[in-house]
Amino acid sequence: MSGPLAGYRIIDATQMISGPMATMVLADQGADVIKIEPPGIGDLTRALGGSRGMSPTFTVVNRNKRSVVLNLKEAQGLAILKQLVATADLFVQNFRPGVVEQMGIGEADLRQIKPNLVYVSISGFGESGPYVHKRVYDPVIQALSGLASIQADASGRPHMMRLIVPDKVTALTAAQAMTAALLARERTGEGQHVRLAMLDAVVAFLWPEAMASHTFVNTKDVVVRPQVRDLVFETADGYITVGVVSDAEWRGLTTALEHPEWLEDARFKTPAGRVKYANVRLEMTAEVLTTRTSAEWLARLDAEQVPCAPVLRREDLFTDPQIAANHLIVESEHPTVGRMRQPRPAARFEKTPAELRSPAPLLGEHTEAVLAELGLSEGERTSLRMSGVAT
C-alpha cells in the first residue's frame, strides 16, 4: 500500500452509505479497512440490485476493503471483534445511539482494549434529543434540514433531491473528521471519540448561502438570492447552464447574447442588484437562449469568458473531453460482476497516490485470512465457521 494512510487499520462496523463511503475514502488512501458484516445478507446495500451480493452502489463504496463476517450476538464473535480492535487505529460504527453499549462495544468497552483508539460514531440525529429513537434514511434528513424546502418549486411545494445528498455529505464530513482525529493522535498520542450526526453535517453544509438571510441576527438589509428558477436553460437543440456574478461576466453575457442595453438597466448595475432581481434577469436570459443551438451559445459565451457548460446526460460523461482529460472514470474487471466503471479517487496525491487496489469483497471473503492474521489456528477457524460465529 502506498497511499497517505498506508499503515493505518480501520475496523468498519457501518452499513448503508454514510459510514461505508467515509471508510472508502480512507481505504482509497491506503488504510487497511476491515469491514465487519453480519451473517446472512451482510451490509443491506448488497441486496439493492446486482448479483451475488454485488449491487452497483455496494461495489463502489466498498472497494479496497476486506470483508469479515462476525455474529456479534455471540460472545465468540464479540471476542474476535475486540481482538481486531486491539490491532486497529480507528473503529467506526453507525448503530442507533445506545445499541453499541448494549452490545458491549461502546467507546468505554473498546478503550479498555486499545487506550489510544479513535472511536467514531455516526448517527442520524445525534445522541440526545427527541429524535434519537427514530430510524433514519436520507429523505428524513432532507426534510428536517431544510434541504427539501430549498428545492421548492414555484408553487412552494418542497421537493427532495434525487441524489442521497445527506448520506454523502455525512460520508465526506466523516472522512475528514477521521483523518483529523488520526492526525491529532499522532501529535498527542491520545485517541478520542468523534461524534457526527447526519443532521448536523447537512445543516452545516447548507448554511453558507442557503441561510444567508438568517445569518446576521440583527441585520435586515442583506441582499439574498430569491427563490428563483434554476440555471438550466433551453436552447434550440438542448440545454446549457450559464451563470454570472462579477461585472465583467455580466458584460460578457450581454455581449454574447447581443443585448448591450441590459448594461443600462438600473436593476442590474451591481452584483447585489443582479441577485435581487434574479428572476427577471434569468427569464430575459432564457428567452434569448432559445434562439440558437447549444454549440453556438457555448462558443459565444466562452469567447466572452462567461461561465457556461452543456447539461450532460449520464451517458455523456463517458465522452466528455474534460472528464476524459482528467482520466476520471476508469474501467476494471470485477471477479463477480465482470467489466465495471467507477471514478478514481478524486484527490490526487503527488507522492502517496490513492489507488483502486482491490474490488469490493464478497460477503466474508476475507474472514479466513483475517482470523489467521490474529493467530487463530486452522482448527479454531473451522470451529468458528461451522458454528456460524465467523463465516
JOHUJO-V150315 format. One record per backbone hydrogen bond with DSSP energy under -1.0 kcal/mol. CO is the residue of the C=O (numbers start at 0). NH is the residue of the N-H. Records with the same first field share a line. If there is no record, write none. Layout:
CO: NH + NH
This chain:
2: 5
4: 7
7: 31
8: 88 + 89
9: 33
10: 91
11: 35
16: 20
17: 21
18: 22
19: 23
20: 24
21: 25
22: 26
23: 27
24: 28
25: 30
26: 29
27: 354
28: 4
30: 32
31: 9
32: 65
33: 11
34: 67
36: 69
42: 45
43: 46
44: 47
46: 48
54: 58
55: 59
56: 60
57: 61
59: 62
65: 34
66: 365
67: 36
69: 71
70: 73
73: 77
74: 78
75: 79
76: 80
77: 81
78: 82
79: 83
80: 84
81: 85
83: 86
84: 87
88: 117
89: 10
90: 119
91: 12
92: 121
95: 98
97: 101
98: 102
99: 103 + 104
105: 109
106: 110
109: 113
113: 116
117: 90
118: 193
119: 92
120: 195
122: 197
123: 198
128: 131
130: 133
136: 139 + 140
137: 141
138: 142
139: 143
140: 144
141: 147
145: 149
146: 150
147: 158
148: 151
152: 155
156: 152
162: 164
163: 167
164: 168
165: 169
166: 170
167: 171
168: 172
169: 173
170: 174
171: 175
172: 176
173: 177
174: 178
175: 179
176: 180
177: 181
178: 182
179: 183
180: 184
181: 185
182: 186
183: 187
184: 188
191: 118
193: 120
195: 122
196: 200
197: 201
198: 202
199: 203
200: 204
201: 205
202: 206
205: 209
206: 210
208: 211
210: 213
225: 227
232: 239
237: 234
238: 310
239: 232
240: 308
245: 249
246: 250
247: 251
248: 252
249: 253
250: 254
251: 255
252: 256
253: 258
254: 257
258: 261
259: 262
260: 263
261: 264
264: 267
265: 268
269: 273
270: 274
271: 275
272: 276
274: 277
276: 280
277: 281
278: 282
279: 283
280: 284
281: 285
282: 286
283: 287
284: 288
287: 290
291: 235
292: 296
293: 297
294: 298
295: 299
296: 300
297: 301
298: 302
299: 303
300: 305
301: 304
306: 242
308: 240
313: 316
315: 318 + 319
319: 323
320: 324
321: 325
322: 327
323: 326
327: 343
329: 341
331: 339
333: 337
337: 333
339: 331
341: 329
354: 356
357: 63
361: 364
363: 366
365: 369
366: 370
367: 371
368: 372
369: 373
370: 375
371: 374
376: 380
377: 381
378: 382
379: 383
380: 384
381: 385
382: 386
383: 388 + 389
388: 70
